[in-house]
């Protein structure tokens, strides 16, 4: 499977409150917004959503994946769920966790969703997985903020390297922050968009349209793909070299972890080792990649 990243940086995901704790999973959404500039909506009616993550001079782009042999178009990343333990089994085996990358198909197929699942297992002798380590801290931050808003004390359990929170930035606490206003005409007053429905990701939009498809008064909410989403694959990218570089980087980090553990910690994984390893690798500064589970799997093989 060939996959190309979105324009969502870690900072943008944090600012959009994209890391949420759902009842069934830990979730990372690709944040979207309802049009707030009528000139940017092609049919003149602000009834669409677009990716919130933008790069100056380039516009926006969803992450996308090419399922080989069977689909002629890209599938676009809506969100990622982490289930603990795994939701599915493989030959009767349930794993410690399962990461599901949820994608939506090209626009004519409104209710189509495609999932890529990556199984994960915990091992006593395994080094810290820096991408997973980085995002666990974001869910801990979300948990901390929600409990604080509810007047509850933080839970006593810690996670190495997450606290104290290093980035203390002002955040918009309004849970309806993605709701935009629309005008039905130039003379009418503003009304709440879609009955104050808050769309966190594209899957929410598709679900909303499906639930209201038989309602004659329902205004279909459109997902707008940018030109960047529709462009051809980056054929200039040397995928073999890139995969080798990423694998070598991970192998080097694994070797460094084991050297550190044996040399300074008597062969035991401790919270202090965890924090030191994270610090020495500059875990908070690693370049974010929205398809990190695919990189971490380190394999081009899969089954459907």
C-alpha positions in Angstrom: 0.0 0.0 0.0 1.3 3.4 -0.9 0.5 6.2 1.5 1.1 9.9 1.5 0.8 12.2 4.5 -1.7 14.9 5.2 -0.7 18.5 6.0 -1.6 18.1 9.7 1.3 18.8 12.0 1.4 17.8 15.7 0.9 21.5 16.7 -2.2 21.7 14.5 -3.6 18.5 15.9 -3.1 19.7 19.4 -4.7 23.1 18.7 -7.7 21.4 17.2 -8.2 19.1 20.2 -7.8 16.1 17.8 -6.7 13.7 20.6 -9.8 12.5 22.3 -10.8 9.6 24.6 -13.9 7.9 23.2 -15.9 5.3 24.9 -14.6 2.6 22.6 -11.1 3.8 21.7 -8.4 6.5 21.9 -8.8 8.6 18.8 -6.8 11.0 16.6 -9.0 12.9 14.2 -7.9 14.7 11.0 -9.7 17.9 12.0 -12.2 19.5 9.6 -14.0 22.8 9.6 -17.3 24.1 8.0 -16.7 26.8 5.4 -16.7 30.2 7.0 -15.9 32.1 3.8 -18.6 31.8 1.2 -16.2 32.7 -1.6 -14.3 29.4 -0.9 -17.4 27.2 -1.4 -17.8 26.4 -5.1 -21.6 26.4 -5.3 -22.1 29.5 -3.2 -23.8 27.8 -0.3 -21.7 27.2 2.8 -22.7 23.6 3.2 -19.4 21.9 3.0 -16.4 20.9 5.1 -12.7 20.8 4.4 -9.5 19.8 6.1 -8.5 22.3 8.8 -4.8 21.5 8.4 -3.2 23.9 5.9 0.3 24.8 4.7 0.8 28.4 3.7 1.1 28.6 0.0 0.0 25.0 -0.5 -3.5 24.8 0.9 -4.9 21.7 2.6 -4.6 18.0 2.1 -6.0 14.8 3.8 -3.7 11.9 4.3 -4.4 9.3 1.7 -3.7 5.6 0.9 -3.8 3.6 -2.3 -5.2 0.1 -1.8 -3.6 -1.8 -4.6 -5.5 -4.2 -6.8 -9.2 -3.3 -6.5 -9.7 0.5 -6.2 -9.0 3.1 -8.8 -9.0 6.1 -6.5 -7.3 7.3 -3.3 -8.9 6.7 0.1 -8.5 9.6 2.5 -7.7 9.6 6.2 -10.6 10.6 8.5 -9.3 9.4 11.9 -7.3 6.8 13.7 -8.6 4.7 16.6 -6.5 2.7 19.1 -8.3 -0.2 20.7 -6.9 -1.9 23.8 -7.0 -4.9 23.6 -7.5 -5.5 19.8 -11.0 -5.4 18.5 -10.3 -8.2 16.0 -8.4 -11.5 16.2 -6.0 -13.2 13.8 -6.3 -17.0 13.7 -7.9 -16.8 17.2 -5.3 -14.6 18.7 -6.3 -11.3 20.3 -3.4 -8.8 20.5 -2.7 -6.2 23.2 -3.8 -3.4 20.9 -5.1 -2.6 17.5 -4.7 0.6 15.5 -7.4 1.3 13.0 -6.8 3.9 10.3 -10.3 4.9 9.0 -10.5 6.2 5.5 -13.3 7.6 3.3 -13.5 7.0 -0.4 -13.8 9.5 -3.2 -16.8 11.8 -3.0 -19.5 9.9 -5.0 -19.5 7.1 -2.5 -20.8 8.9 0.6 -21.1 6.0 3.0 -17.9 4.1 2.0 -15.3 3.7 4.7 -12.1 1.7 4.4 -10.1 0.5 7.4 -6.4 -0.5 7.7 -5.7 -2.3 11.0 -2.3 -2.7 12.5 -2.0 -5.2 15.5 0.3 -4.4 18.4 1.8 -6.4 21.2 3.7 -5.4 24.3 7.0 -7.1 25.1 9.1 -6.9 28.2 12.3 -6.4 26.3 11.1 -3.9 23.8 12.3 -0.3 23.6 10.0 2.7 23.8 8.1 3.2 20.5 8.6 6.9 20.1 5.5 7.7 18.0 3.2 5.8 20.3 5.0 7.3 23.4 4.5 10.8 21.9 0.7 10.5 21.4 0.0 8.7 24.7 1.1 11.9 26.3 -1.5 13.8 24.3 -4.3 11.6 25.6 -2.9 12.1 29.1 -3.0 15.8 28.5 -6.6 15.6 27.3 -7.5 13.5 30.3 -5.9 16.0 32.6 -7.7 19.0 31.0 -11.1 17.3 31.1 -10.7 16.3 34.8 -9.6 19.8 35.6 -12.7 21.3 33.9 -14.9 18.9 35.9 -13.2 19.9 39.1 -11.6 16.4 39.6 -8.1 15.8 40.7 -5.6 14.2 38.2 -5.4 10.4 38.5 -2.4 9.2 40.5 -0.9 7.0 37.8 1.7 8.7 35.7 3.2 8.0 32.4 7.0 8.5 32.0 8.0 11.7 30.3 4.5 13.2 30.0 4.4 15.5 33.0 5.0 18.2 33.8 3.4 19.4 30.6 6.1 21.2 28.7 3.9 23.2 26.4 1.5 25.5 28.2 -0.5 27.2 25.5 -3.9 28.9 25.5 -6.5 26.6 24.1 -10.1 27.1 23.0 -12.1 25.2 25.6 -15.3 25.5 23.6 -16.3 22.0 22.6 -18.3 23.4 19.6 -15.3 25.2 18.3 -15.6 23.8 14.8 -19.2 25.0 14.4 -19.4 27.8 11.8 -22.3 30.1 11.1 -24.1 30.4 7.7 -26.5 32.8 6.1 -29.5 31.5 4.2 -29.6 34.8 2.3 -28.1 38.2 2.5 -31.0 39.6 4.5 -31.6 36.8 7.1 -30.0 36.6 10.4 -27.3 34.0 11.1 -28.5 30.5 12.1 -26.5 27.7 13.8 -25.0 25.4 11.1 -26.6 21.9 11.0 -28.5 22.4 14.3 -25.2 23.1 16.1 -23.8 19.7 15.0 -20.1 19.5 15.6 -18.2 17.5 13.1 -14.9 16.2 14.5 -13.9 14.3 11.3 -15.2 13.2 7.9 -16.7 10.0 9.4 -19.0 12.2 11.5 -20.2 14.0 8.3 -20.9 10.7 6.5 -22.8 9.4 9.5 -24.8 12.6 9.8 -25.8 12.4 6.1 -26.7 8.8 6.4 -28.9 9.3 9.4 -30.8 12.1 7.7 -30.9 10.8 4.1 -34.7 10.3 4.3 -35.4 13.7 5.8 -36.7 16.0 3.0 -35.5 19.1 4.9 -32.0 17.8 5.4 -29.3 19.8 3.6 -26.6 17.4 2.4 -23.2 18.2 3.9 -20.5 17.9 1.3 -16.8 17.1 1.8 -14.6 19.2 -0.3 -11.4 17.8 -1.6 -8.6 20.2 -2.4 -6.7 20.0 -5.7 -3.8 18.7 -3.6 -6.0 15.7 -2.6 -6.6 14.8 -6.2 -3.1 15.1 -7.6 -1.2 12.1 -8.9 1.0 10.1 -6.5 4.5 11.4 -5.9 6.3 9.1 -8.3 9.6 10.9 -7.7 9.8 9.5 -4.1 12.2 6.7 -3.8 10.1 4.5 -1.5 12.6 1.7 -1.2 15.3 4.1 0.1 12.9 5.8 2.4 11.7 2.5 4.0 15.4 1.5 4.5 16.2 4.8 6.1 13.2 4.6 8.5 14.0 1.0 9.4 17.7 1.8 10.0 16.7 4.7 12.2 14.4 2.4 14.3 16.9 -0.4 14.5 19.6 2.1 15.7 17.2 3.4 18.4 16.4 -0.2 19.5 20.1 -1.0 19.8 20.7 2.3 21.7 17.9 1.4 24.1 19.3 -2.0 24.9 22.8 -0.6 25.4 21.5 2.0 27.8 19.4 -0.5 29.7 22.3 -3.0 30.2 24.9 -0.3 30.9 23.1 1.9 33.4 20.0 0.1 34.6 21.1 -3.5 35.3 19.1 -4.8 32.4 15.8 -3.6 33.8 13.2 -1.2 32.2 12.4 1.5 34.7 10.5 4.7 34.6 13.8 6.6 34.9 15.2 4.7 31.9 12.0 5.4 30.0 12.3 9.2 30.6 16.0 9.3 29.8 15.6 7.3 26.6 12.7 9.6 25.5 14.8 12.7 26.4 17.9 11.5 24.6 15.9 10.8 21.5 14.2 14.2 21.7 10.8 12.5 21.7 8.9 15.7 21.8 10.7 17.1 18.8 10.5 14.2 16.3 8.9 15.1 13.0 5.2 14.1 13.1 4.0 11.6 10.5 0.2 10.9 10.4 0.8 7.4 9.1 3.2 6.5 11.9 1.6 3.0 12.4 2.4 2.1 8.8 6.0 3.1 9.3 6.2 1.3 12.6 4.9 -1.9 11.0 8.0 -2.0 8.8 6.5 -4.2 6.2 5.0 -3.9 2.8 3.0 -7.1 3.2 -0.7 -7.2 4.2 -3.8 -9.2 3.6 -7.5 -8.3 2.9 
